[in-house]
Amino acid sequence: MTRIHDPHAIDGKIAAPDATHDVIVVGAGPAGLGAALEAARAGRQVLLIDENPVAAALVGSDVPLWFGGRASAAVQAPERLIETLVETEPLIAEAFEAGIDVRLGTTAWGLWRNRDGSAALPEAMLGLSDGQTSSTAGFGTLILATGARDCALAFAGWDQPGVMGALAFQTLVQRYQAFAGHRVVILGSGDLALETAALAQTHGIDVAAVIEVRDAVQGTGAVPAGLTVMTSQQVIRAEGGINGVERVIVRGAGGAEQTIACDTVIQAIDVVPAIELAEVGGGQVVTEPTRGGAVIAGGAGEVLPRVWLAGAAAGLNGSYADALAQGRAVAAAALGLDSVIVPADEGFDRMAYRADWLRALVATSPDTTLVCQCEEVSRADLIGVQPPRYLSRSDTMGTRSLGTLLEDGPPDAEQVKRLTRAGMGLCQGRRCREQISLLLAMAANLPPKSAPRGNWRVPVRPLPLGVMADWDQAAKMDEGWDVWFGIDTQWIPYRDIGTEAEQRHLAELGGNMHL
C-alpha cells in the first residue's frame, strides 16, 4: 500500500517544546516541594513551578481560590509577596539551594499528550505562562501536586465581599500576609474548620463563632481553646454594607435566631481536589466521596504514562507532614526508587457532608439566590434551565425546565451549563461547580455520589488571548489555512485544491458550504 503524505495535514507542523526537563513538578505546596527535593537529591534536573503569588486581578476574580474580596492592598505588590512566600515556606529556599529551577508566579494552563485528537504532537508538553508570555515545556516525568481548591455553597447574602473559602483564608494569612479582616465566622466543624479557627487565633483574628449544621462536631482534632462549636444550626443569611459582610444570622434547633457580628464568613466545609491538569491530559475521572468527589482514578501515583499525582490533588486530606511525605514517596517511585506511597484517608464521606450543608442552606435561602455569581444565574434559573437575566428569554424557553430535560435521561451538567451559562464565567466554575452538581442531583433524586459533573478544558486558568497567542509558531503551520478555516474551500478534497476540479466543487457548493 502506497502512503501519500497530505501537505495540508497538521502532522509535523507543531513545534517542539520550548524547553525540556527531566522532571517537572507543578505546585510548591508540601507535596510538590517534597517531590522536587526528592528528585533533585536523585540527581535529576528539576523544574518546580507554582502560580503563587497570584496576580491581583485573579485574586479579585476568585482564581484559583475563593478569596471573597478580603485581600488587602498587599496583593498589588508581587515582589513583596514572593519575599513573603519564601519567608513563610523554608523549603522553597531549600529548593533554590538544591539547584532546582523554581519559578513562582508561573501558571501551568494546559497539558497535552499524544493520544486520540492530539496524535500529531511531537511529544507531551505543558503550557506555561508567567502572565506576560507563554511557552511550552516537555518532560521526562511530570508530577502534579496541584493541591485543592475551596468548595463554595450558596446562601442568602453570599454574593458580597467578606464570604470566602478556607484555603483562600489560609493563603492570605499565612503565605501572603494580606488578609483584610478582623472578626470571622467559620462554617463547618471538620478538621479543616478547626485548623482554620486555630490559624485565625494564632494570628490575632477574632473567631466569633464556628457553625455546624449536624448535631455533633465533625473533626477528629481538638476544638481550639476558648471556642464552642454551635451545632444543629442553620445559616439564614449574611447581611452587610458597602464594605461587605457585617453580620450573620443563624437559627438553632429550637427556632431561635441569633445575630453574630463579623466582617468575614469563611466556608470551611470541604475542599475539592484540583484535578484540572490531570483531566485535560487524559486522566480518568471517577467519583470517590471519601477522596473529595471527582478525582483521578488510582489516587497518588502514576495516573498517566510519565504523569504522577501527589498530595491534595490525589485526595489526600492530611497534615503538612503527610503531604510532604507523600510527595517524596511519589517522586521516588516515579524515578524507580524503592518507595511506599501512603494512600489518602478514606474514612469520611465528604460528599454527603457537603450535601447536608447544601440542603440546609437551600432550605433557608430564596430561589433567587445566585448560584453562579459570574453569570448571575440564580437557583431558580438553574432548576428552570433558563439563561441569566441579562439575556433575552423566548416563550419557548419558558416551557423548559430540568424536569423536561430529565424526560430524556439523567441530568447532564455540561448540557445545563450551555443552556444556563452557569459555570461559564471568569472563575471557570470554581465557585459553583460542586453546588450545581449537587443541586442537579437533589432535583433528580440522585445520591450525592451520582451527582453529574462538568468537564475541565484548556486553558484551565483564565489567560488573556494576547498571552496565549504569544507563541513561536513554526512557519509551516501557516500552510493549509485555506483548507482548515476557508469557508469556500472547507469541503473541497485536498487533492483537488489548485486543480480544475476545485472550480467544479465551488459550483456545486454554491458558496454556502452545503453539499
Wavefront OBJ file of the C-alpha trace (Angstrom):
o trace
v 0.000 0.000 0.000
v 1.403 3.377 -1.013
v 1.219 6.009 1.722
v 0.611 9.561 0.493
v 1.529 12.496 2.704
v -1.084 15.233 2.763
v 0.812 18.556 2.668
v -2.137 20.280 4.330
v -2.257 17.930 7.328
v -1.010 19.135 10.694
v 1.428 16.240 11.130
v 4.947 17.501 11.626
v 3.905 21.146 11.880
v 3.509 21.530 15.644
v 6.657 22.975 17.143
v 8.636 21.008 19.706
v 8.502 22.311 23.297
v 10.490 25.463 24.004
v 12.409 23.529 26.661
v 12.513 20.005 28.044
v 13.188 18.996 31.649
v 13.968 15.690 33.330
v 11.308 16.291 35.969
v 8.621 18.975 36.166
v 6.700 19.431 39.398
v 3.564 21.576 39.332
v 2.736 23.017 42.738
v 5.017 24.282 45.502
v 2.924 23.150 48.421
v 4.278 20.477 50.770
v 3.653 17.590 48.335
v 5.248 19.426 45.417
v 8.228 20.617 47.425
v 8.783 17.126 48.788
v 8.663 15.677 45.269
v 11.007 18.306 43.798
v 13.590 17.927 46.575
v 13.498 14.136 46.312
v 14.058 14.295 42.540
v 16.913 16.780 42.964
v 18.574 14.510 45.517
v 18.414 11.723 42.929
v 20.462 13.894 40.588
v 17.645 14.872 38.232
v 17.242 18.266 36.597
v 14.022 19.651 38.099
v 11.668 22.480 37.179
v 9.308 23.467 40.001
v 6.514 25.889 39.169
v 3.813 27.463 41.308
v 1.180 30.041 40.365
v 1.619 31.870 43.653
v 1.791 34.762 44.080
v -1.388 35.050 42.054
v -1.892 38.296 40.135
v -4.142 40.778 41.924
v -6.651 40.666 39.049
v -7.084 36.923 39.516
v -7.380 37.318 43.284
v -10.253 39.707 42.582
v -11.827 37.111 40.301
v -11.503 34.315 42.897
v -8.930 32.316 40.942
v -7.601 29.838 41.877
v -9.116 30.147 45.359
v -12.240 31.806 46.707
v -10.677 34.999 48.098
v -14.056 36.682 48.593
v -12.883 40.291 48.455
v -10.861 40.021 51.641
v -7.370 40.502 50.204
v -5.555 43.641 51.315
v -3.666 46.026 49.019
v -0.557 43.892 49.647
v -1.567 41.660 46.725
v -0.773 44.574 44.426
v 2.961 44.138 45.158
v 4.097 40.798 43.654
v 7.755 41.307 44.610
v 6.777 41.667 48.243
v 4.543 38.581 48.020
v 7.411 36.486 46.642
v 9.549 37.512 49.621
v 6.704 36.585 51.955
v 6.233 33.208 50.281
v 9.896 32.332 50.683
v 9.948 33.573 54.287
v 6.895 31.547 55.284
v 7.907 28.358 53.451
v 11.571 27.497 54.182
v 11.511 24.548 51.764
v 11.277 26.994 48.841
v 14.660 28.397 49.803
v 15.939 24.842 50.210
v 14.753 24.094 46.671
v 16.737 27.054 45.326
v 19.805 25.847 47.203
v 19.349 22.336 45.777
v 19.714 23.725 42.261
v 16.043 23.353 41.376
v 14.714 25.752 38.742
v 11.993 27.389 40.858
v 9.533 29.628 39.050
v 6.960 31.382 41.216
v 4.040 33.265 39.705
v 4.020 30.785 36.814
v 0.839 29.011 35.735
v 0.505 25.616 34.068
v -2.599 26.202 31.985
v -2.608 23.148 29.728
v -1.346 19.592 29.412
v -1.271 17.741 26.096
v -0.256 14.172 25.400
v -0.052 12.020 22.287
v -3.485 10.383 22.170
v -6.736 10.494 20.205
v -7.286 14.020 18.970
v -3.681 15.078 19.568
v -1.646 12.373 17.860
v 0.245 14.991 15.809
v 2.055 16.337 18.883
v 5.831 15.879 18.706
v 5.764 14.920 22.415
v 3.829 15.503 25.624
v 4.060 19.063 26.905
v 2.783 21.620 29.376
v 1.551 25.102 28.531
v 3.157 27.648 30.878
v 2.638 31.357 31.419
v 4.086 33.990 33.725
v 1.201 36.324 32.970
v 3.110 38.184 30.271
v 4.334 35.456 27.917
v 3.549 31.822 27.219
v 5.743 28.839 26.438
v 5.692 25.059 26.282
v 7.729 22.592 28.309
v 8.408 18.928 27.619
v 9.220 16.457 30.369
v 10.594 13.066 31.171
v 8.472 12.848 34.322
v 5.629 15.138 35.352
v 4.444 15.268 38.974
v 1.173 17.096 39.549
v 0.949 18.366 43.118
v -1.712 20.899 42.238
v -3.387 20.874 45.644
v -7.050 21.622 46.204
v -9.494 24.484 45.822
v -12.282 25.840 48.003
v -15.720 24.239 47.997
v -18.323 27.018 47.786
v -22.003 26.639 48.676
v -24.543 29.427 48.206
v -26.738 31.028 50.852
v -28.563 34.321 51.131
v -26.010 37.128 51.090
v -23.041 35.030 49.991
v -22.513 37.195 46.904
v -20.950 40.112 48.771
v -17.380 40.861 49.880
v -16.426 39.005 53.019
v -17.642 35.474 52.163
v -14.656 33.308 51.275
v -13.084 29.862 51.360
v -10.834 28.316 53.982
v -7.910 27.713 51.615
v -8.054 31.308 50.426
v -8.075 32.459 54.057
v -5.052 30.306 54.853
v -3.237 31.656 51.781
v -3.927 35.297 52.623
v -2.993 34.855 56.281
v -0.003 32.523 56.014
v 1.536 32.805 52.561
v 0.647 36.383 51.574
v 0.143 38.081 54.941
v -2.586 40.043 53.189
v -5.882 39.286 54.957
v -8.140 42.320 55.339
v -10.455 41.110 58.104
v -10.636 41.139 61.905
v -13.581 39.039 63.097
v -14.677 35.811 61.377
v -17.456 33.250 61.478
v -16.463 29.765 60.303
v -18.919 27.378 58.637
v -18.163 23.711 59.217
v -16.637 21.786 62.104
v -14.428 19.212 60.402
v -10.649 19.207 60.685
v -10.426 21.910 58.023
v -12.675 24.217 60.041
v -10.911 23.531 63.339
v -7.498 24.154 61.742
v -8.829 27.373 60.226
v -10.084 28.542 63.619
v -6.744 27.758 65.247
v -4.878 29.624 62.484
v -7.090 32.679 62.956
v -6.470 32.701 66.696
v -2.716 32.345 66.195
v -2.726 35.473 64.020
v -4.812 37.533 66.409
v -8.043 37.270 64.394
v -11.197 37.025 66.472
v -13.278 33.901 65.813
v -16.831 34.950 66.599
v -18.384 31.514 66.037
v -17.929 28.079 64.475
v -21.230 26.915 62.947
v -22.220 23.304 62.215
v -25.471 22.005 60.641
v -25.051 18.497 62.023
v -25.698 17.741 65.668
v -22.074 16.974 66.544
v -18.586 18.261 65.827
v -17.220 16.516 62.727
v -13.472 16.992 63.233
v -11.097 14.492 64.791
v -8.908 17.175 66.342
v -9.483 19.243 69.444
v -11.656 22.345 69.335
v -9.344 25.370 69.825
v -9.301 26.758 73.348
v -11.943 29.355 74.063
v -14.253 28.208 71.261
v -17.518 26.298 71.324
v -18.903 24.834 68.135
v -22.543 25.817 67.636
v -24.121 22.569 66.387
v -27.547 21.965 64.791
v -27.526 25.452 63.318
v -28.986 26.880 60.111
v -27.401 29.858 58.361
v -30.255 32.213 57.488
v -28.329 34.965 55.721
v -25.326 37.266 55.775
v -26.016 40.986 55.942
v -23.661 43.841 55.197
v -22.981 47.282 53.857
v -20.708 48.996 51.388
v -17.650 47.042 52.592
v -19.388 43.694 52.618
v -20.375 41.383 55.455
v -21.221 42.922 58.832
v -23.256 40.171 60.489
v -24.577 36.624 60.088
v -27.976 35.431 61.260
v -28.265 31.798 62.337
v -31.135 29.704 63.714
v -30.824 26.948 66.285
v -32.722 23.682 66.554
v -35.319 25.349 68.779
v -36.107 28.018 66.189
v -34.458 30.952 67.967
v -32.408 33.236 65.743
v -29.100 34.783 66.717
v -27.170 37.625 65.100
v -23.375 37.323 65.104
v -21.298 40.395 64.275
v -18.378 39.698 61.917
v -16.656 41.062 58.816
v -15.875 37.687 57.198
v -17.638 34.355 56.738
v -15.232 31.503 55.997
v -16.658 28.378 54.397
v -14.548 25.542 55.749
v -16.975 22.767 54.877
v -14.644 20.968 52.472
v -12.027 21.372 49.765
v -12.002 19.928 46.241
v -9.011 18.134 44.645
v -7.572 20.307 41.853
v -7.618 17.769 39.027
v -7.824 20.214 36.106
v -4.444 19.467 34.531
v -4.699 15.725 35.051
v -8.156 15.654 33.481
v -7.307 17.674 30.363
v -4.229 15.476 29.958
v -6.465 12.420 29.681
v -6.724 11.191 33.267
v -9.742 9.029 34.049
v -12.101 10.894 36.371
v -14.082 8.881 38.901
v -16.278 9.827 41.848
v -14.990 8.800 45.260
v -16.813 10.593 48.106
v -14.130 9.872 50.701
v -11.398 11.385 48.492
v -13.311 14.568 47.777
v -15.707 13.739 44.946
v -14.417 13.985 41.381
v -10.867 12.600 41.464
v -8.406 10.916 39.146
v -8.618 7.132 39.209
v -5.748 5.486 41.053
v -5.012 8.251 43.535
v -1.435 9.126 44.419
v 0.981 7.533 41.974
v 1.223 7.195 38.194
v -2.134 8.143 36.674
v -0.948 8.519 33.061
v 2.249 7.448 31.290
v 5.035 9.524 32.911
v 2.441 11.624 34.776
v 2.189 11.229 38.541
v -0.201 12.675 41.124
v 0.509 13.600 44.744
v -0.973 15.423 47.728
v -4.383 17.061 47.979
v -4.841 16.746 44.205
v -4.915 12.985 44.762
v -7.480 13.330 47.556
v -5.048 13.444 50.482
v -6.733 15.329 53.305
v -4.000 15.043 55.907
v -1.405 17.236 57.570
v 1.516 19.158 56.108
v 3.804 16.311 57.134
v 1.565 13.758 55.405
v 1.623 15.735 52.149
v 5.388 16.237 52.315
v 5.969 12.518 52.865
v 3.608 11.525 50.072
v 5.285 13.932 47.654
v 8.692 12.447 48.411
v 7.347 8.908 48.034
v 5.680 9.656 44.693
v 8.869 11.224 43.316
v 10.948 8.252 44.460
v 8.525 5.828 42.814
v 8.499 7.888 39.610
v 12.291 7.667 39.465
v 12.314 3.921 40.024
v 13.483 4.034 43.624
v 12.112 1.982 46.483
v 9.060 3.754 47.803
v 5.826 3.174 49.671
v 3.075 5.676 48.834
v 0.654 6.163 51.712
v -2.887 6.491 50.271
v -5.447 9.111 51.218
v -7.570 8.596 54.298
v -10.898 7.078 53.258
v -12.905 7.223 56.444
v -15.260 10.175 55.918
v -17.942 10.715 53.246
v -17.113 14.244 52.199
v -19.802 14.458 49.514
v -22.546 13.514 51.973
v -21.301 16.230 54.321
v -21.412 18.833 51.535
v -24.924 17.661 50.633
v -26.138 18.053 54.233
v -24.830 21.614 54.272
v -26.325 22.448 50.884
v -29.763 21.096 51.816
v -29.720 23.217 54.965
v -28.685 26.334 53.016
v -31.297 25.758 50.300
v -33.977 25.427 52.975
v -33.216 28.892 54.366
v -32.492 30.867 51.194
v -34.856 32.072 48.442
v -34.801 30.622 44.924
v -33.468 33.972 43.717
v -30.171 33.269 45.498
v -27.383 33.349 42.925
v -25.698 30.024 42.279
v -23.239 31.290 39.660
v -22.033 34.750 40.628
v -20.032 35.365 37.434
v -23.027 34.858 35.131
v -25.691 35.893 37.667
v -27.579 32.603 37.430
v -29.993 32.038 40.310
v -31.019 28.687 41.744
v -34.422 29.147 40.086
v -32.704 29.806 36.752
v -30.608 26.676 37.153
v -33.501 24.352 38.011
v -35.660 26.073 35.387
v -32.811 25.713 32.872
v -33.065 29.390 31.939
v -30.336 31.768 30.739
v -29.216 34.610 33.010
v -31.410 37.701 33.221
v -29.064 39.818 31.116
v -30.022 37.661 28.101
v -33.429 37.699 26.462
v -35.794 34.769 27.009
v -38.237 33.463 24.448
v -41.630 31.900 25.116
v -40.143 28.551 24.130
v -37.568 28.844 26.897
v -40.388 29.358 29.385
v -41.593 25.827 28.765
v -38.175 24.380 29.512
v -37.093 23.093 32.926
v -34.892 20.464 34.462
v -37.984 18.278 34.574
v -38.306 18.362 30.784
v -34.630 17.505 30.400
v -34.951 14.597 32.819
v -37.520 13.034 30.491
v -34.574 12.221 28.231
v -32.355 10.756 30.961
v -30.194 11.722 33.953
v -29.141 15.362 34.260
v -26.118 16.393 32.210
v -24.047 19.139 33.832
v -22.471 20.159 30.514
v -25.875 20.483 28.845
v -27.222 22.577 31.727
v -24.122 24.777 31.586
v -24.654 25.504 27.892
v -28.336 26.301 28.403
v -27.953 28.465 31.527
v -24.320 29.701 31.290
v -23.841 28.602 34.919
v -20.124 27.894 35.277
v -19.057 29.826 32.172
v -17.694 32.861 33.993
v -14.191 34.100 34.627
v -13.689 31.898 37.699
v -14.323 28.893 35.379
v -16.913 27.477 37.747
v -14.684 27.312 40.800
v -17.369 28.925 42.980
v -20.304 26.964 41.599
v -19.211 23.561 40.240
v -19.863 21.462 43.324
v -23.133 23.109 44.321
v -24.517 22.936 40.764
v -23.642 19.256 40.658
v -25.347 18.598 43.993
v -28.382 20.742 43.145
v -28.927 18.762 39.940
v -28.609 15.525 41.905
v -31.106 16.739 44.504
v -33.609 17.772 41.813
v -33.275 14.358 40.139
v -33.443 12.425 43.439
v -29.947 11.072 42.958
v -27.497 10.344 45.790
v -24.530 12.745 46.085
v -22.177 10.116 44.659
v -24.217 10.090 41.427
v -24.230 13.855 41.016
v -23.386 14.863 37.429
v -20.208 16.844 36.912
v -18.835 19.218 34.317
v -15.546 18.825 32.487
v -12.375 20.887 32.540
v -10.949 22.264 29.308
v -7.770 24.036 28.284
v -6.930 26.663 29.380
v -7.501 25.611 32.980
v -6.637 29.129 34.135
v -8.058 32.336 32.632
v -5.438 33.881 30.340
v -5.561 36.927 28.060
v -5.725 35.949 24.401
v -2.616 38.039 23.810
v -0.656 35.839 26.191
v -1.936 32.605 24.688
v -1.134 33.887 21.190
v 2.433 34.727 22.186
v 3.726 31.593 20.559
v 6.776 30.948 18.429
v 4.764 29.158 15.767
v 6.536 27.306 13.002
v 6.171 28.860 9.543
v 4.845 25.614 8.085
v 1.767 25.938 10.340
v 0.600 28.719 8.013
v 0.292 26.263 5.158
v -3.211 24.992 4.541
v -5.213 27.577 6.454
v -7.454 27.951 3.423
v -8.425 24.327 3.946
v -8.848 24.458 7.736
v -10.808 27.681 8.006
v -11.580 28.893 4.471
v -15.339 28.800 4.079
v -15.428 28.305 0.314
v -12.851 25.545 0.264
v -13.725 23.866 3.524
v -15.419 20.886 1.889
v -13.049 20.513 -1.087
v -10.794 17.425 -1.060
v -7.160 18.332 -0.550
v -6.140 16.653 -3.778
v -8.479 18.918 -5.797
v -7.241 22.245 -4.469
v -5.330 24.068 -7.178
v -6.757 21.896 -9.955
v -9.646 22.286 -12.387
v -11.768 20.124 -10.102
v -11.708 22.870 -7.480
v -13.976 25.087 -9.600
v -16.469 22.272 -10.032
v -16.674 21.789 -6.289
v -17.192 25.520 -5.754
v -20.012 25.500 -8.267
v -21.684 22.539 -6.595
v -21.332 24.023 -3.121
v -22.890 27.272 -4.242
v -20.710 29.226 -1.845
v -22.725 28.239 1.243
v -20.827 25.150 2.416
v -23.826 22.862 1.851
v -23.386 19.839 -0.382
l 1 2 3 4 5 6 7 8 9 10 11 12 13 14 15 16 17 18 19 20 21 22 23 24 25 26 27 28 29 30 31 32 33 34 35 36 37 38 39 40 41 42 43 44 45 46 47 48 49 50 51 52 53 54 55 56 57 58 59 60 61 62 63 64 65 66 67 68 69 70 71 72 73 74 75 76 77 78 79 80 81 82 83 84 85 86 87 88 89 90 91 92 93 94 95 96 97 98 99 100 101 102 103 104 105 106 107 108 109 110 111 112 113 114 115 116 117 118 119 120 121 122 123 124 125 126 127 128 129 130 131 132 133 134 135 136 137 138 139 140 141 142 143 144 145 146 147 148 149 150 151 152 153 154 155 156 157 158 159 160 161 162 163 164 165 166 167 168 169 170 171 172 173 174 175 176 177 178 179 180 181 182 183 184 185 186 187 188 189 190 191 192 193 194 195 196 197 198 199 200 201 202 203 204 205 206 207 208 209 210 211 212 213 214 215 216 217 218 219 220 221 222 223 224 225 226 227 228 229 230 231 232 233 234 235 236 237 238 239 240 241 242 243 244 245 246 247 248 249 250 251 252 253 254 255 256 257 258 259 260 261 262 263 264 265 266 267 268 269 270 271 272 273 274 275 276 277 278 279 280 281 282 283 284 285 286 287 288 289 290 291 292 293 294 295 296 297 298 299 300 301 302 303 304 305 306 307 308 309 310 311 312 313 314 315 316 317 318 319 320 321 322 323 324 325 326 327 328 329 330 331 332 333 334 335 336 337 338 339 340 341 342 343 344 345 346 347 348 349 350 351 352 353 354 355 356 357 358 359 360 361 362 363 364 365 366 367 368 369 370 371 372 373 374 375 376 377 378 379 380 381 382 383 384 385 386 387 388 389 390 391 392 393 394 395 396 397 398 399 400 401 402 403 404 405 406 407 408 409 410 411 412 413 414 415 416 417 418 419 420 421 422 423 424 425 426 427 428 429 430 431 432 433 434 435 436 437 438 439 440 441 442 443 444 445 446 447 448 449 450 451 452 453 454 455 456 457 458 459 460 461 462 463 464 465 466 467 468 469 470 471 472 473 474 475 476 477 478 479 480 481 482 483 484 485 486 487 488 489 490 491 492 493 494 495 496 497 498 499 500 501 502 503 504 505 506 507 508 509 510 511 512 513 514 515
